[in-house]
């Protein structure tokens, strides 16, 4: 293969597994609504597809040195004054996804990943409304440093849409 100098995305088996696992898990969540797909569940489905799009194009980096840490310490955090509840999905390219329901603010979770994990993401969907003007900030920390952040403000009826975050190591 001739080197054209252009980057090439390499999709690993783990990333495909994450995508399929994510879609399967949300299909299971939606099936538990007895055929009634509520708006929050719809947002979770859309969010899972968005997170799939974030993780899928991750590029694999060549490792020329052996200074790669054996573990990656990650902290996910949601803060703010939003009084509604969230459903969260945390995804990595090795173990797939985990879903957390009825999450209130403030919230945080620390996870130690192996160095085989090259991409992570988190998404949040408000499942109950808060009050107009309330805010939430979502952050990803890697080894104690903020690497990604986003925020959102509740609309006039207390609804809130929070963009998902993804990070590649």
Backbone torsions as a table, in degrees:
resi	resn	phi	psi	omega
1	UNK	NA	127.5	-177.3
2	UNK	-78.1	135.6	179.1
3	UNK	-79.3	113.2	-179.7
4	UNK	-94.3	-5.9	-178.7
5	UNK	82.7	-1.2	179.4
6	UNK	-95.0	142.8	178.7
7	UNK	-66.7	145.3	179.1
8	UNK	-122.3	128.1	178.1
9	UNK	-80.1	132.2	177.3
10	UNK	-112.1	119.4	-179.4
11	UNK	-96.7	120.6	-178.4
12	UNK	-88.4	162.7	177.7
13	UNK	-60.6	-35.7	179.3
14	UNK	-62.7	-38.6	179.7
15	UNK	-68.1	-37.5	176.6
16	UNK	-65.7	-40.9	177.8
17	UNK	-60.9	-42.8	179.5
18	UNK	-59.8	-44.8	-178.9
19	UNK	-62.3	-47.4	-179.2
20	UNK	-66.6	-40.6	179.1
21	UNK	-62.7	-43.0	-179.7
22	UNK	-61.4	-47.3	180.0
23	UNK	-64.9	-39.8	179.7
24	UNK	-64.2	-46.5	-178.2
25	UNK	-61.8	-40.3	-179.5
26	UNK	-72.8	-29.6	173.6
27	UNK	-62.7	-39.5	178.1
28	UNK	-65.6	-40.8	178.9
29	UNK	-62.2	-45.3	-178.2
30	UNK	-66.6	-32.8	-179.0
31	UNK	-70.7	-18.7	179.7
32	UNK	-80.7	-0.1	-179.7
33	UNK	-92.7	14.2	178.9
34	UNK	54.6	42.1	176.3
35	UNK	83.5	-5.0	-177.9
36	UNK	-103.8	99.7	-177.5
37	UNK	-84.2	105.5	-178.7
38	UNK	-78.9	163.9	-179.1
39	UNK	-58.5	-44.6	177.8
40	UNK	-60.6	-37.1	178.6
41	UNK	-68.1	-35.2	175.8
42	UNK	-62.2	-45.0	178.7
43	UNK	-61.9	-37.2	177.6
44	UNK	-63.5	-38.8	178.3
45	UNK	-64.7	-45.5	178.8
46	UNK	-63.7	-41.0	179.3
47	UNK	-62.2	-41.0	-179.9
48	UNK	-63.6	-38.5	177.7
49	UNK	-67.9	-37.3	177.5
50	UNK	-64.8	-42.1	178.5
51	UNK	-65.8	-36.7	175.1
52	UNK	-57.9	-43.3	-179.4
53	UNK	-67.1	-29.4	178.8
54	UNK	-72.4	-43.8	-174.2
55	UNK	-78.4	-38.8	-172.7
56	UNK	-54.4	-44.9	-176.2
57	UNK	-82.1	12.0	-179.2
58	UNK	-56.0	134.1	179.4
59	UNK	-95.4	140.2	177.4
60	UNK	-85.8	131.0	-178.7
61	UNK	-95.0	142.6	173.9
62	UNK	-72.4	135.8	179.5
63	UNK	-101.5	103.4	-179.8
64	UNK	-90.7	-17.6	-178.5
65	UNK	-124.7	168.5	180.0
66	UNK	-104.9	25.7	-179.3
67	UNK	-89.6	8.9	179.6
68	UNK	-69.2	126.4	178.9
69	UNK	-63.8	149.3	-178.1
70	UNK	-73.9	-20.9	178.9
71	UNK	-133.9	156.6	176.6
72	UNK	-122.0	116.7	-179.8
73	UNK	-92.3	117.6	-176.1
74	UNK	-122.1	139.9	174.5
75	UNK	-125.5	129.1	173.7
76	UNK	-103.1	139.5	-175.3
77	UNK	-145.3	136.2	171.3
78	UNK	-123.8	127.2	178.2
79	UNK	-134.5	166.6	177.2
80	UNK	137.9	-169.3	-178.8
81	UNK	-112.9	12.5	178.5
82	UNK	-64.6	127.9	-176.0
83	UNK	-96.5	-4.6	176.8
84	UNK	-75.3	178.7	179.1
85	UNK	-109.4	157.4	-179.0
86	UNK	-124.1	153.9	161.0
87	UNK	-108.5	132.4	-178.1
88	UNK	-116.8	149.6	171.0
89	UNK	-131.2	128.6	177.9
90	UNK	-114.9	129.4	-175.0
91	UNK	-129.2	139.7	168.1
92	UNK	-134.8	161.9	-173.2
93	UNK	-77.9	-4.2	179.7
94	UNK	-103.8	-50.2	-173.3
95	UNK	-103.2	-5.4	177.3
96	UNK	95.0	-137.6	-172.8
97	UNK	-123.8	156.7	170.8
98	UNK	-135.4	140.3	-177.7
99	UNK	-113.9	136.9	177.1
100	UNK	-122.8	132.1	-177.6
101	UNK	-114.8	160.5	177.6
102	UNK	55.3	44.4	-179.3
103	UNK	-86.2	129.2	176.6
104	UNK	-108.5	159.3	176.8
105	UNK	-89.5	148.5	-7.8
106	UNK	-76.5	154.7	-178.8
107	UNK	-144.1	144.0	171.7
108	UNK	-152.8	156.7	177.8
109	UNK	-148.0	132.5	177.4
110	UNK	-109.0	134.2	-179.8
111	UNK	-133.0	135.9	173.5
112	UNK	-102.7	115.8	179.9
113	UNK	-100.1	152.7	172.6
114	UNK	-75.0	167.2	179.6
115	UNK	-72.4	-4.1	174.1
116	UNK	-74.1	-21.3	177.9
117	UNK	-77.2	118.2	-177.6
118	UNK	-110.5	-13.9	-179.0
119	UNK	-146.9	137.6	177.9
120	UNK	-134.4	160.2	174.5
121	UNK	-157.7	159.6	176.3
122	UNK	-140.1	141.6	176.0
123	UNK	-135.4	148.5	-179.6
124	UNK	-134.7	137.9	175.2
125	UNK	-128.7	127.1	178.1
126	UNK	-69.9	123.7	-179.6
127	UNK	-99.6	-18.7	170.7
128	UNK	-132.6	150.8	-176.5
129	UNK	-79.8	154.7	171.3
130	UNK	-105.5	-146.1	177.4
131	UNK	-110.7	154.2	179.9
132	UNK	-55.2	135.5	176.8
133	UNK	86.8	-9.0	178.2
134	UNK	-69.1	153.3	-173.6
135	UNK	-126.5	160.9	173.3
136	UNK	-144.1	143.2	175.9
137	UNK	-123.2	130.0	178.2
138	UNK	-115.8	133.5	-178.5
139	UNK	-133.9	150.9	168.3
140	UNK	-117.5	127.7	175.0
141	UNK	-108.0	141.8	173.2
142	UNK	-127.5	119.5	-177.3
143	UNK	50.9	41.8	175.0
144	UNK	87.3	-5.5	-178.8
145	UNK	-109.8	138.1	175.7
146	UNK	-69.0	123.5	179.6
147	UNK	-110.8	-24.2	177.7
148	UNK	-146.4	145.6	176.6
149	UNK	-151.3	149.6	174.7
150	UNK	-152.0	163.0	178.2
151	UNK	-148.5	166.9	179.6
152	UNK	-154.7	156.7	177.7
153	UNK	-123.1	136.9	-179.7
154	UNK	-66.7	141.8	178.9
155	UNK	-75.7	-173.7	-173.9
156	UNK	-62.0	-25.2	177.6
157	UNK	-104.2	12.3	176.6
158	UNK	89.1	1.6	179.0
159	UNK	-75.3	150.7	-177.4
160	UNK	-143.0	132.6	174.4
161	UNK	-119.0	120.2	-176.5
162	UNK	-113.1	120.4	178.9
163	UNK	-63.2	145.4	176.7
164	UNK	-74.3	160.3	179.0
165	UNK	-123.2	141.0	175.1
166	UNK	-131.7	151.0	179.6
167	UNK	-144.0	135.7	174.4
168	UNK	-111.1	137.1	179.7
169	UNK	-86.0	NA	NA
